[in-house]
Amino acid sequence: MELIAKNKTLVTVKVEVEEKHKSGLYLGSADESPSLFKVVSANAEYDIQVGDKLLVSTSPSKAKFDGTEYYFVNHDTVLAVYKD
């Protein structure tokens, strides 16, 4: 099954953010780390492309299809595109 983005909606999956402590340990600080979403489907008329990672201002709607949880991000709520 394929989800196709319509209008200003971006179809994304959540990206887990890990923080590395000075000692080399990875800490999971879900309360403090930002929510990043990876684009899996985007409308071609916008500058955001499949594979981009996004930082958004609001909590997006979500739905589960074929065992994968998808998040539907409105293009207007994107604060930044995250580059590794």
Protein Blocks (a to p, Z undefined) as FASTA:
>chain_A
ZZddehjbccddddddddddfkopacddfklpccddddfbdcfkbmbdehiacddfbdcd
dddeehiacddddfklpmbdcdZZ
